[in-house]
Amino acid sequence: MPINLSNVSLPVKLLFSGYLMIIAIGYGMATIQILVTHGMADGKFGLSIQDIVYSYYGNRSGSHLESKLNGSMKANAPEQDRFALIQWVRSGAGERDYLDHAKAIFDTRCVPCHNADAGGLPDFSRLDNINKYTHPDSGATLASLARVSHIHLFGIVFIFMFVGGIFSLTSGVPLAIKCTSIVTPFVFLLLDIASWWLTKLNPHFAWLVILGGAGLAMAFVFMWVVSMYEMWVLPRYLRR
């Protein structure tokens, strides 16, 4: 009898199910992380096309610091402090005004997290570091895109290799649909990564970011549900 998900041994089912459950939780946490980072780029909760444009292409009508103050960092300072910092940037980000007014706000609102010991966060305890973020916001840098791209390509491809491997053992899915489902996430992964770079060049490609992410999610959910169904629900019907 061919081996499939409905007749594999209990230890194998537990192994596969444990993996699928943890990956599903991880996928959920990744979605939350996107909502609280990229999803706040325009200052409003929820992922929108404008959020994607700001994240990759940038908000080139203002500085990077201004975009953050009106976006993902909006909740970390009251309106009057954010307004004062934005006015300081727009007036030239001068050292005298920094020492007289802006420094106290930075020290109170920003430096507790943005300091020399913060790791990946910029150090806002020094004016020369702050000045790097007072120029027009051009979105994600090429270095950050390259770093995130290779992490996603190496990491997500392994997730879908194992999810697809488990799904390939299903017995109730037509071969054409099974093959399409297994290949789909790899296609959408490439589209997702490419869309970041294209949006960096032109904001009109932001729709591709949504399309790539949606394609990955739909393929994951379909293979996850079918695999779990055939392991734990289908055998009960076969025994009747």
C-alpha positions in Angstrom: 0.0 0.0 0.0 1.4 3.4 -1.0 2.6 5.6 1.9 0.5 8.7 2.4 -0.5 11.1 5.2 -3.6 9.1 6.2 -1.6 5.8 6.9 1.8 7.0 8.2 2.6 5.9 11.7 1.6 7.9 14.7 5.2 9.1 15.5 5.5 10.5 11.9 2.1 12.2 12.2 3.2 13.8 15.5 6.5 14.9 13.9 4.8 16.4 10.9 2.0 18.0 12.9 4.5 19.5 15.4 6.4 21.1 12.6 3.3 22.4 10.9 1.9 23.9 14.1 5.2 25.7 15.0 5.5 27.0 11.4 1.9 28.3 11.5 2.6 30.1 14.8 5.8 31.6 13.3 3.9 32.7 10.2 1.4 34.4 12.4 4.1 36.2 14.4 5.7 37.3 11.1 2.4 38.8 10.1 2.1 40.7 13.3 5.7 41.9 12.9 4.9 43.3 9.4 1.8 45.1 10.8 3.7 46.9 13.5 6.7 47.8 11.3 5.8 48.3 7.7 2.2 48.6 8.6 2.9 51.8 10.6 5.0 53.5 8.0 2.2 56.0 7.2 1.3 56.4 10.9 -1.9 54.3 10.6 -2.3 50.7 11.8 -2.9 48.2 9.0 -0.8 47.4 5.9 -1.6 49.7 2.9 0.0 50.5 -0.5 1.2 53.7 1.0 3.0 51.8 3.8 4.8 49.7 1.2 5.8 52.8 -0.9 7.1 54.5 2.2 9.0 51.4 3.3 10.8 50.7 0.0 10.6 53.8 -2.1 10.5 56.3 0.7 8.5 59.4 1.4 10.6 61.8 -0.6 8.6 64.8 0.3 10.4 64.8 3.7 13.3 63.5 5.7 13.7 59.9 6.9 13.4 61.2 10.5 10.2 63.0 9.7 8.7 59.9 8.1 9.5 57.9 11.2 8.0 60.5 13.5 4.8 60.6 11.5 4.9 56.8 11.0 6.1 53.9 13.1 7.5 56.1 15.8 4.4 58.2 16.1 3.2 56.6 19.4 6.6 57.2 21.1 6.4 61.0 21.5 3.5 63.5 22.0 2.5 65.7 19.1 4.2 68.8 20.4 7.6 67.1 20.6 7.2 65.5 17.2 6.3 68.8 15.8 9.3 70.5 17.4 11.7 67.9 15.9 10.1 68.1 12.5 10.4 71.9 12.5 14.0 71.6 13.6 14.8 69.3 10.6 12.9 71.6 8.2 14.8 74.6 9.4 18.1 73.0 8.6 18.9 70.8 11.6 21.4 73.4 12.9 23.6 72.6 15.9 22.6 75.7 17.9 18.9 74.9 17.7 19.7 71.3 18.5 21.6 72.2 21.7 18.9 74.8 22.7 15.8 72.8 22.0 15.9 69.5 20.1 18.6 67.7 22.2 16.4 67.6 25.3 13.6 66.0 23.3 15.9 63.5 21.7 17.4 62.6 25.1 13.9 62.1 26.6 12.0 60.5 23.8 14.6 58.8 21.6 17.9 58.0 23.3 16.5 55.5 25.8 16.2 53.1 22.8 18.4 54.8 20.2 21.8 54.7 22.0 25.3 53.4 21.5 24.3 50.1 23.1 21.1 49.6 21.1 22.6 47.2 18.6 20.9 47.6 15.2 19.2 50.9 16.1 20.9 54.2 15.2 22.6 56.1 18.0 20.6 59.4 18.5 22.8 60.6 21.4 25.1 62.2 18.9 24.2 65.0 16.4 26.3 63.6 13.6 24.3 60.4 13.7 21.0 62.2 13.8 22.0 64.3 10.8 22.2 61.1 8.7 18.4 60.9 9.0 17.6 64.5 8.3 18.0 64.1 4.5 15.1 63.2 2.2 13.7 59.8 2.9 14.6 57.4 0.1 13.2 54.3 1.7 15.1 51.1 2.2 18.8 51.2 1.4 20.3 48.8 -1.2 22.4 47.2 1.6 19.4 46.5 3.7 17.5 45.1 0.7 20.3 42.8 -0.1 20.6 41.6 3.5 16.8 41.0 3.9 16.6 39.4 0.5 19.2 36.7 1.1 17.8 36.0 4.5 14.3 35.5 3.1 15.5 33.4 0.2 17.6 31.1 2.3 15.0 30.9 5.1 11.6 30.7 3.5 12.7 28.3 0.8 13.4 25.7 3.6 10.1 26.3 5.2 8.2 25.6 1.9 10.5 22.7 1.1 9.4 20.9 4.3 5.8 22.1 4.1 5.7 21.0 0.4 7.4 17.7 1.3 4.7 16.9 3.8 1.9 18.0 1.4 3.4 15.8 -1.3 2.3 12.7 0.7 -1.4 13.7 0.5 -3.6 11.2 -1.3 -6.8 13.0 -2.0 -5.4 15.9 -4.1 -5.3 15.6 -7.9 -1.7 15.5 -9.3 -2.0 18.7 -11.2 -3.3 20.6 -8.2 -0.6 19.0 -6.0 2.2 20.0 -8.3 0.8 23.5 -8.7 0.5 24.0 -5.0 4.1 22.8 -4.4 5.6 25.1 -7.0 3.4 28.2 -6.3 5.2 29.4 -3.1 8.6 29.3 -4.8 7.3 31.4 -7.7 5.6 33.9 -5.3 8.8 34.0 -3.2 10.8 35.2 -6.2 8.0 37.7 -7.1 7.9 38.9 -3.5 11.7 39.6 -3.3 11.8 41.1 -6.8 8.9 43.4 -5.9 10.9 45.0 -3.1 13.7 46.0 -5.5 11.2 47.1 -8.2 9.3 49.3 -5.7 12.6 50.8 -4.6 13.0 52.0 -8.2 9.3 52.9 -8.9 6.5 53.1 -6.3 3.9 51.7 -8.9 5.4 48.3 -8.2 4.1 48.3 -4.6 1.1 46.2 -5.7 3.5 43.4 -6.5 4.6 43.3 -2.8 0.9 42.6 -1.8 0.5 40.0 -4.6 3.7 38.2 -3.7 2.9 38.1 0.0 -0.7 37.0 -0.6 0.4 34.2 -2.9 2.8 32.9 -0.3 0.1 33.0 2.4 -2.6 31.2 0.3 -0.2 28.4 -0.8 0.9 27.9 2.9 -2.7 27.9 4.2 -3.9 25.4 1.5 -1.1 22.9 2.0 -1.2 23.2 5.8 -5.0 22.6 6.0 -5.0 19.7 3.6 -2.0 18.1 5.3 -3.5 18.3 8.8 -6.9 17.1 7.5 -5.4 14.0 5.8 -3.4 13.1 8.9 -6.1 13.5 11.6 -9.5 13.7 10.1 -9.5 11.6 6.9 -8.4 8.3 8.7 -11.6 8.4 10.8 -13.7 8.4 7.7 -11.6 5.6 6.1 -12.2 3.4 9.2 -16.0 3.6 8.9 
